[in-house]
Amino acid sequence: MTGIMQRVFGERLTFIECDGVPVPEPDPIKWSRWMAAERSAVAHTRIGDTSVSTIFLGTPHIGGLYETMVFPPDGSPLTYRYESRADAAKGHGIIVEEVKRRAIEGPMTKGN
């Protein structure tokens, strides 16, 4: 587990981004204002009836601070997590290409 994902017992870690780099923000008011300003989006792509959305989460989750979710028309979302904005942007692109390929070949399911 990387340093950014380590937790101190009893303390909720929150982050904002400065120039695409996660920076700790312990003040919950500042953090919530930053998140509410919709600065968390990394990328969003729509392919037919499927949406691919990649965001900065602002709090550590298993797998990272960034998350891509695929919302296919069948309603079963897929989730992928990353530890950096660069990895999240790259992952978003890879997933978009996979969704495009699956739109031609057949449904996309995790592990498929």
ZIVENBEL-V698655 format. One record per residue. N is the residue number from 1. RES is the residue in one small letter. PHI is phi in whole degrees, -180 to 180 (* if undefined). OMEGA is omega as a letter, one per 30 degrees, with the letter a starting at -180 (NA if undefined). NEAR is the number of other ideal C-beta (glycine too) atoms within 8 Angstrom. Layout:
BEGIN
n=(N & N)
res=(RES & RES)
phi=(PHI & PHI)
omega=(OMEGA & OMEGA)
near=(NEAR & NEAR)
END
This chain:
BEGIN
n=(1 & 2 & 3 & 4 & 5 & 6 & 7 & 8 & 9 & 10 & 11 & 12 & 13 & 14 & 15 & 16 & 17 & 18 & 19 & 20 & 21 & 22 & 23 & 24 & 25 & 26 & 27 & 28 & 29 & 30 & 31 & 32 & 33 & 34 & 35 & 36 & 37 & 38 & 39 & 40 & 41 & 42 & 43 & 44 & 45 & 46 & 47 & 48 & 49 & 50 & 51 & 52 & 53 & 54 & 55 & 56 & 57 & 58 & 59 & 60 & 61 & 62 & 63 & 64 & 65 & 66 & 67 & 68 & 69 & 70 & 71 & 72 & 73 & 74 & 75 & 76 & 77 & 78 & 79 & 80 & 81 & 82 & 83 & 84 & 85 & 86 & 87 & 88 & 89 & 90 & 91 & 92 & 93 & 94 & 95 & 96 & 97 & 98 & 99 & 100 & 101 & 102 & 103 & 104 & 105 & 106 & 107 & 108 & 109 & 110 & 111 & 112)
res=(m & t & g & i & m & q & r & v & f & g & e & r & l & t & f & i & e & c & d & g & v & p & v & p & e & p & d & p & i & k & w & s & r & w & m & a & a & e & r & s & a & v & a & h & t & r & i & g & d & t & s & v & s & t & i & f & l & g & t & p & h & i & g & g & l & y & e & t & m & v & f & p & p & d & g & s & p & l & t & y & r & y & e & s & r & a & d & a & a & k & g & h & g & i & i & v & e & e & v & k & r & r & a & i & e & g & p & m & t & k & g & n)
phi=(* & -77 & -57 & -67 & -95 & -70 & -116 & -95 & -52 & 82 & -114 & -92 & -88 & -129 & -133 & -120 & -109 & -125 & 54 & 80 & -113 & -65 & -129 & -58 & -132 & -74 & -79 & -64 & -70 & -62 & -62 & -67 & -66 & -63 & -66 & -68 & -77 & 58 & -89 & -84 & -68 & -102 & -163 & -144 & -137 & -116 & -124 & 59 & -92 & -109 & -109 & -122 & -126 & -122 & -135 & -89 & -78 & 86 & -136 & -65 & -126 & -59 & 104 & 147 & -98 & -124 & -143 & -109 & -121 & -107 & -112 & -79 & -62 & -77 & 83 & -104 & -67 & -113 & -126 & -134 & -124 & -141 & -98 & -137 & -62 & -61 & -65 & -65 & -64 & -65 & -61 & -58 & -61 & -64 & -67 & -59 & -63 & -66 & -63 & -61 & -63 & -68 & -63 & -86 & -90 & 153 & -63 & -99 & -135 & -60 & 83 & -99)
omega=(a & a & a & a & l & a & l & a & l & a & l & a & l & a & l & l & l & a & l & a & l & l & l & l & a & a & a & l & l & a & a & l & l & a & a & a & l & l & a & a & l & l & l & a & l & l & a & l & a & l & l & a & l & a & l & a & l & l & a & l & l & l & l & a & a & a & l & l & l & l & l & a & a & l & l & a & l & a & l & a & a & a & l & l & a & l & l & l & l & l & l & l & l & a & l & l & l & l & l & l & a & l & l & a & a & a & l & l & a & l & a & NA)
near=(3 & 6 & 4 & 9 & 9 & 7 & 7 & 6 & 4 & 3 & 6 & 4 & 9 & 11 & 15 & 13 & 12 & 6 & 4 & 6 & 7 & 9 & 8 & 7 & 10 & 6 & 6 & 7 & 6 & 9 & 14 & 8 & 8 & 11 & 10 & 6 & 6 & 5 & 9 & 10 & 10 & 11 & 11 & 8 & 8 & 7 & 9 & 6 & 4 & 13 & 8 & 17 & 10 & 15 & 9 & 14 & 11 & 11 & 9 & 10 & 9 & 3 & 8 & 14 & 13 & 16 & 14 & 15 & 11 & 13 & 9 & 12 & 6 & 5 & 6 & 6 & 8 & 10 & 8 & 10 & 11 & 13 & 11 & 8 & 11 & 7 & 11 & 17 & 11 & 8 & 12 & 14 & 9 & 8 & 12 & 11 & 8 & 9 & 13 & 9 & 8 & 10 & 9 & 5 & 5 & 3 & 7 & 10 & 7 & 4 & 3 & 5)
END
